[in-house]
Amino acid sequence: MKISELVDNFEIWTTNEEAEILKKLTRPVKLSTLSEHEQFKVEAMIRKSLVTKIGMENPTVVANEKIKT
């Protein structure tokens, strides 16, 4: 039996708060413009591959294209 037969839909679990932040990140945003709490959440979302970070100094973040909310 294949895994694709067992799992019909694969999603990365997100909280309601993360979903709200993803709605804000439809276009690139400087990480420094977000509140400290949002920055903390975005860092966790980067590790979950929900958000893409662009650059090292004063990075820009944007929601990953594959994620649809």
Secondary structure as UniProt FT lines:
FT   HELIX           3..6
FT   HELIX           16..24
FT   TURN            25..26
FT   STRAND          29..30
FT   HELIX           31..33
FT   HELIX           36..47
FT   TURN            48..49
FT   STRAND          51..54
FT   STRAND          60..63
FT   TURN            65..66
//
